[in-house]
Amino acid sequence: MTHSTTEVITGGVVLAVAAGFAFFAAQAAGLSRGGDSYLLTASFRSLEGVNVGTDVRLAGVKVGTVTKVELNTETFRADTTFTVDQEIMIPDDSAIVIASEGLLGGNFVEVMPGGSPFNFEAGDEITDTQGAVSLISLLVKFVSGSGGDDS
């Protein structure tokens, strides 16, 4: 059985493209940076639009990824675990919020840095959290006029 040169070259190009896609997927998922990150946790009232793999951002720059989300059946809150790049030191009075990329964009986890001289360490919990704000509930409040300014 003989193979033409064209078939061999085509097969090599297909394998190279597949390897490129695999490398890109690993980069996008943060898998290529195995040991240079640390874990933090937080508990949210509402985690709407956030799943495993969602970006964790600081000043709009991706600094980590959500790695675990589960419902705490005792507090009825969403317990979340996420990674942060090892070189990013987050002050221990920082807050973490669920933010939106816009009306049509998805949600992400945003770190709002504090001013403490002390930093979170691996495994610490960020207690100052703000869950997702539902756009639908805001629109319903606006339309019904129950904005809370009743006199």
ABEGO torsion letter per residue (X at the ends): XBBBAAAAAAAAAAAAAAAAAAAAAAAAAGAABAAABBBBBBBBABABGBBBGBBBBBGGBBABBBABBBBBAAAGBBBBBBBBBAABBBBAABBBBBBBAEAABBBBBBBBBBABABBBBBGBBBABBBBBBBAAAAAAAAAAGBAGABX
